[in-house]
Amino acid sequence: MLSPPITPLSYRGQGYNAVVENVHITNSEVSAISYAGGVVGKTAGYLLLSKVTSSATVKATGYQLTRVGGLLGAVNRTFTTPDPNTLITNSRCDGNIGGGGELHAGGLVGYGQYFDIKKSSFTGKLTNAKTSGGLTGWIERGSIEDSYVVWKAGSTYKYGIVVAFSGMADNRFQRNFFYGAMPTTGYGLAENLSNGIQDGNFYPNHVAGATVNSPNGTFAAPLPTEGFLNQATFEAEGWDFNQVWKMGPNHPEHR
């Protein structure tokens, strides 16, 4: 069900140079062979998702090169595309995301280049994906800022935010956190980070570590469960509790 009752670009189709705003999806199931997204399957140009929420179940049924995301399956861009980065902002997903085979999967975006995630969150369930992260499986030449993931029981992903982040010098991975009871064999935030500005991130201290490879900045710090309620810890890393964040019952939340 959509609220307001409008037809989005296409659950399985492609969005290009478009804006999707103030859309709320509930009681929905999405299934596609390759590109599956709760709102848009794939974009090859600029796309804005703003104030979009979804609790849809999204599945990719193919075996090879499948992309699945709670909001957007994939951003397939090239260096020559003149458009600004695709942007997901002030959005969230709490649906069930999954598939099988050689899969890139993410709570918000499955895979892509030239996209930014800002002030958004994933609190749903993510399963049965070989390469999967809480927000996205893979991001190249993009930024992730002021966003978070909360582990949901039954999930099987091991990277709290992203598997791989390959940025340019001005791309940012800042002020994000992962929270919850991920198995101790998981990684707190990411596997491989290269380039860009990376700092002010947090992860639970019971998991294996923040990242396998993070060459730039003070990437992330571990926190005990009670540490996620210490506002001063976050403010010391530049978190804005006047405009962006507020302290929730267990951890910071968006205003």
URHUDA-V140152 format. One record per pair of residues at least 12 apart in sequence whose ideal C-beta (glycine too) atoms are under 7 Angstrom apart, sorted by sequence separation. I is the first residue (numbers start at 1). J is the second residue. D is the distance in whole Angstrom. If there is no record, write none. Layout:
BEGIN
<<I/J/D> <I/J/D>>
END
This chain:
BEGIN
<<8/20/6> <58/70/6> <108/120/6> <122/134/5> <135/147/6> <149/161/6> <189/201/6> <25/38/6> <39/52/6> <122/135/6> <25/39/7> <93/107/6> <108/122/6> <135/149/6> <189/203/5> <8/23/6> <39/54/6> <93/108/6> <107/122/3> <134/149/3> <161/176/6> <188/203/3> <23/39/7> <38/54/4> <54/70/6> <72/88/7> <188/204/7> <198/214/6> <231/247/5> <54/71/6> <71/88/6> <107/124/6> <144/161/7> <161/178/6> <203/220/6> <205/222/4> <12/30/7> <38/56/4> <117/135/6> <144/162/7> <160/178/3> <193/211/6> <198/216/5> <199/217/4> <201/219/6> <202/220/6> <204/222/7> <205/223/6> <229/247/7> <234/252/6> <11/30/5> <20/39/6> <52/71/6> <107/126/6> <117/136/7> <188/207/5> <197/216/7> <198/217/4> <199/218/5> <201/220/4> <202/221/6> <203/222/6> <204/223/7> <205/224/5> <12/32/4> <38/58/5> <71/91/6> <88/108/6> <173/193/7> <187/207/6> <191/211/7> <192/212/6> <193/213/6> <196/216/6> <197/217/6> <199/219/7> <2/23/6> <3/24/4> <37/58/7> <88/109/7> <105/126/6> <186/207/5> <187/208/6> <188/209/6> <189/210/5> <190/211/5> <191/212/5> <192/213/5> <193/214/4> <194/215/7> <195/216/7> <198/219/5> <202/223/5> <2/24/7> <36/58/5> <49/71/6> <71/93/6> <160/182/6> <182/204/7> <184/206/6> <186/208/6> <187/209/6> <188/210/5> <189/211/6> <228/250/7> <2/25/6> <36/59/6> <49/72/7> <70/93/3> <134/157/6> <139/162/6> <173/196/6> <174/197/6> <184/207/6> <185/208/6> <228/251/4> <12/36/7> <36/60/4> <105/129/4> <115/139/7> <133/157/6> <171/195/7> <172/196/6> <177/201/6> <180/204/7> <184/208/6> <187/211/7> <1/26/5> <15/40/4> <70/95/6> <132/157/4> <134/159/7> <138/163/6> <142/167/7> <165/190/6> <171/196/4> <172/197/5> <173/198/4> <174/199/6> <175/200/5> <176/201/5> <177/202/4> <178/203/5> <179/204/6> <182/207/5> <187/212/7> <1/27/5> <11/37/7> <30/56/6> <34/60/7> <103/129/4> <106/132/7> <110/136/7> <111/137/5> <116/142/5> <121/147/6> <133/159/4> <134/160/5> <135/161/5> <136/162/5> <137/163/5> <138/164/5> <139/165/5> <140/166/5> <141/167/6> <169/195/6> <174/200/5> <177/203/7> <193/219/7> <1/28/7> <14/41/6> <16/43/6> <29/56/7> <30/57/7> <70/97/5> <97/124/6> <103/130/5> <104/131/5> <105/132/4> <106/133/5> <107/134/5> <108/135/5> <109/136/4> <110/137/6> <111/138/5> <112/139/7> <113/140/4> <114/141/5> <115/142/5> <116/143/5> <117/144/5> <118/145/5> <119/146/5> <120/147/5> <121/148/5> <122/149/5> <123/150/4> <125/152/5> <127/154/7> <134/161/5> <135/162/6> <141/168/5> <145/172/5> <158/185/7> <160/187/7> <163/190/7> <164/191/6> <168/195/6> <169/196/7> <13/41/6> <14/42/5> <15/43/5> <16/44/6> <17/45/5> <20/48/7> <28/56/4> <29/57/5> <30/58/5> <31/59/5> <32/60/6> <33/61/5> <34/62/5> <86/114/7> <92/120/6> <96/124/6> <98/126/7> <100/128/5> <102/130/6> <103/131/7> <107/135/6> <108/136/6> <113/141/5> <114/142/6> <118/146/6> <119/147/7> <121/149/7> <124/152/6> <127/155/6> <128/156/6> <129/157/7> <133/161/6> <143/171/5> <148/176/6> <151/179/7> <158/186/4> <159/187/5> <160/188/5> <161/189/5> <162/190/5> <163/191/5> <164/192/5> <165/193/5> <166/194/5> <167/195/5> <168/196/7> <173/201/7> <12/41/5> <14/43/6> <16/45/4> <17/46/5> <18/47/6> <19/48/5> <20/49/5> <21/50/5> <22/51/5> <23/52/5> <24/53/5> <25/54/4> <26/55/5> <33/62/4> <43/72/7> <68/97/6> <85/114/5> <86/115/4> <87/116/5> <88/117/5> <89/118/5> <90/119/5> <91/120/5> <92/121/5> <93/122/5> <94/123/5> <95/124/5> <96/125/5> <97/126/5> <98/127/4> <99/128/6> <106/135/6> <118/147/7> <123/152/7> <125/154/5> <126/155/5> <127/156/5> <133/162/4> <142/171/6> <143/172/4> <144/173/5> <145/174/5> <146/175/5> <147/176/5> <148/177/5> <149/178/5> <150/179/5> <151/180/3> <158/187/6> <160/189/5> <161/190/6> <166/195/7> <167/196/3> <10/40/7> <11/41/7> <14/44/7> <21/51/6> <25/55/7> <31/61/6> <85/115/6> <89/119/6> <90/120/7> <94/124/4> <98/128/5> <99/129/6> <106/136/4> <117/147/5> <125/155/5> <133/163/5> <141/171/6> <143/173/7> <145/175/6> <148/178/7> <150/180/5> <151/181/6> <8/39/5> <9/40/5> <10/41/6> <25/56/5> <34/65/7> <42/73/5> <68/99/5> <85/116/5> <87/118/7> <89/120/6> <93/124/6> <98/129/6> <106/137/5> <126/157/5> <132/163/7> <148/179/7> <151/182/5> <159/190/6> <189/220/5> <15/47/5> <20/52/6> <34/66/5> <35/67/5> <36/68/4> <37/69/5> <38/70/5> <39/71/5> <40/72/5> <41/73/5> <42/74/5> <43/75/6> <44/76/5> <88/120/5> <105/137/5> <131/163/5> <144/176/6> <159/191/6> <188/220/6> <34/67/7> <38/71/5> <39/72/6> <44/77/6> <66/99/6> <81/114/7> <104/137/4> <37/71/6> <42/76/6> <75/109/7> <104/138/5> <188/222/7> <37/72/5> <66/101/6> <68/103/7> <77/112/7> <37/73/4> <45/81/6> <66/102/7> <69/105/7> <72/108/7> <74/110/5> <76/112/7> <77/113/5> <36/73/5> <46/83/4> <58/95/6> <63/100/7> <64/101/6> <65/102/6> <66/103/5> <67/104/5> <68/105/5> <69/106/5> <70/107/5> <71/108/5> <72/109/5> <73/110/5> <74/111/5> <75/112/3> <77/114/4> <200/237/4> <35/73/4> <45/83/5> <46/84/6> <53/91/7> <57/95/6> <61/99/7> <63/101/4> <64/102/5> <70/108/5> <71/109/7> <74/112/5> <75/113/6> <199/237/7> <200/238/6> <35/74/5> <47/86/5> <48/87/5> <49/88/5> <50/89/5> <51/90/5> <52/91/4> <53/92/5> <54/93/5> <55/94/5> <56/95/5> <57/96/5> <58/97/5> <59/98/6> <60/99/3> <62/101/6> <63/102/7> <69/108/6> <75/114/6> <200/239/7> <46/86/6> <50/90/6> <51/91/6> <55/95/5> <59/99/5> <69/109/4> <75/115/4> <50/91/7> <54/95/6> <69/110/4> <49/91/5> <68/110/5> <107/149/6> <43/86/6> <60/103/6> <67/110/4> <160/203/6> <67/111/5> <134/178/6> <179/228/6> <70/122/6> <70/124/6> <38/93/6> <38/95/6> <85/142/6> <175/237/7> <175/238/7> <175/239/5> <17/83/7> <179/251/5> <177/251/7> <146/244/5> <119/244/6> <121/254/7> <119/254/6>>
END
